[in-house]
């Protein structure tokens, strides 16, 4: 039996947020999760904070997490996996041609080493951002995508932001991405460099 690579706490949080975002995208629900791994983004609250902080890693809180995620604004989560705020409008986010305010907020919030997981209700895609750059896109309708989330999390962590240059509308076109896992597109990277990362990850499981 092949053993899965053990995830650290941040990766476990990322994995949970990706799973929740995939479920929401399938249901055509938009959401924006910000995992504060570096400097917290500036934001102001759009709604009263009636929900007390809770751990996103506790499966009992999944339903509540999905519920607050569909409220306008972002869900802010600290590095320990606890809810900080929801219905948060990210300050300084500037929309760009062809993409809406949620994408702009994702790019802005992901600056300073933060992780952002976006669920797009229109495209039914999940988009992953890190350090101010768009890294990866997942197709929520891809058969068996849920079973790949563990590997996707490891791949996302391995890639980092080093493969991407300055973000622009052209970079966001799926045609410029690289597909290595069915339903997953990696943007702006070197195919062979990323392929080696995947091969190393697979070998580490044996």
N, C-alpha and C positions, 0 to 999 in steps of 0.2 A: 504493500500500500504506500502511495506517495504522500509524504507529509507536507503540509502547507507551511510556508515560511511564517514564522511567528511575527505578529505585528506589534510595534510599540504603541504607546497610548495615543499619540497623535494620529498614527495610521488607523487605529481602531475607530477614532472619531471620524476621520475622513471616510472610512469604509461605511460607517453608519449613515453619514450624510449622503453619500452617493446612493446607497440603497433606498433611502427615503425619497431622494430626488427622482430616482427612476420610477418609483411607485407613483409619485405625483405627476410626472411627465406622461405616464401611461394614461392617467385620468384626465389629461389635458389641464393640469393645474400648474400655474407658475409659482416659483419660489426662489429665494435667494438666501443661501446660508454663508455666513462669514465665520471662519475659524481663525481666531486671533492667535497667530503663532509668533508674530513680531509686534510692531507698534500698532495699536488699535486705531482704526480709521475714525475720523470725526463724523458724527451723525447727530440728528435730532429725531425725537420720537413723534410718530404720527398718532399713536394711540396710548391710552392709559395702560400702565403695566400691572394688570390685575393677576397675571400668572406669576407665581413665585419661581425663583430659580430651581432648575432640576437638571439631572444628568441625562444627556442624550444617549449615553451608553446603556442606560437601563431600558430594556425592551418594553417595560410596562408604560414608559413615557412616549412610545412611538406615535400613538394616536394623537396625543396632545401636541407633539412636535409637528405633525402633519397639519394639525388645525391652525396653529399660530403661523406656520410657514406660508399659508395661503392669504394671510393678511398683507395688505400693501406694505412694502418696505422689506428690509432685510432682517433675518434672525442672526443675532450676534452670539457667538459661543466662545468661551475662553479655552485656554490650552488644556484645562483639566476636563473639558467636556460639559461644562455647566452653562446653562442659559444665562446670558447677560442682559439681553434686550431683544425685543421683537417689534415689528412695525417701525423699523429704523430707516430713516432717509439718509443715505450716505452723502456727506457734504463734498462739494467740489466735483461731482460726477458730471461730465459733459457728453451728451449723446452725439454720435457720429452717424454719417449718412448710411442709411440702410439698416440701422440697428436702433433699438429703443433704449429707454432709460434704465431698464434692468441690466442690460449688457454694459452700459456705461458705468453703472454703480458697481458691477462685478469687477471691472478693470480697476477702478479707483480703490475699492475696498481691498483688493488683493495686493496692493503695494506694500512694501516693507515686510516681505516674507509671509504675508497672510495667505490663507487658502480660501478660495470661494467656489462653492458648488451652486450652479444655476440650473433650474428646471424651466425649460421653455415650453409653455403650453401650446403655442402655435405649431412649432416644429416637432414637438414630442421628443426632444433631445435634452440630454444633460450635458452641461459644459463646465469644464474645470479650469480654474484660473489660479495662477501663483505668481507672486512678486510683480504684479502689474502686467502680466502677459497671459494670453489665451493658450492653454497647453493642449487640451484634449476635448473631444466631443464623443458622447455615447448615445447610441440609438436605443431609446427605451423600448422600441417595438421589435428589436432584434431577438430572435428566439434564443432562450437560454442565457440572456445577458446577465441575469441575476447570479448565475453560477460563476461568472467571470469577475465579479466585483473584487474579490480578494486579489487576484492577479492584476487587475486594473489599478488597484490602490498601490501595490508594490511598484508597478511600472510608472505611475504618476509621480511617486516619491523619488524614483531613480532618475527620471528625466530631469527634474528640476526645471529651472527657467533658462538654462544655458543655451538651449537650441534655438531660441527665438530672438528676433531682433525687435525693432520698434513696431508696435502694433499698428495696424491699419485695416481699413475695410477689406482690402485685397487679401490680406493674410487670413481673414475670417472665412474665405471661400473654401468649402470642403474639397474642391478640386486640387487645392494646393497642399492638402494634408497627406498623411501616410497611414494606410490601414494595415495593421499587423494582427489584430484580433478582430474577428467579425463583429461589426457594430461599433467599432472604436476607431476614431480618426485622431492621429497625432499631428499637430501642426508645426510646420517650419523646421522639422528635424532632419537629421541624416538617417536614412533608412538603415544603413548598415550599422551605424553606431547604436541605434535604438535596438536593432535586432540582437546585437551582442549583449545588451542589458537584459533582454528577455531570456536569452540562452543561459546567462549566468544565474538569473532568478530561478529558472527551471532546474538547473543543476543543483542549486542549493537546497531544493526540496527532496532530492534523492538521498 
